Amino acid sequence: MFAMTAVKKAATYGYKKYGIPGAIVTGLGTLLGVRFIKGKFLSRSGGDGDDGMDVSGESDDGGSSTAD
């Protein structure tokens, strides 16, 4: 809800100051800014670097090898 309010207010300001092109530019700029802020600073991923990849070089098959 915050993003919609911020974009609407920015577009209104841009429209009053520069007309329709100003509304488009300020509205899109605000929308992209809010999306960036939410994506970078408010994400709850933790960022601990654990992406599920096994980098140890060892297999998890119990050591059974089929190469005879």
Residue pairs with C-beta under 8 A, 6 or more apart in sequence:
2 34
3 31
3 34
3 35
3 38
6 30
6 34
7 27
7 30
7 31
7 34
8 27
10 26
10 27
10 29
10 30
11 23
11 24
11 26
11 27
11 30
12 23
13 26
14 22
14 23
14 24
14 25
14 26
14 27
15 22
15 23
18 25
54 60
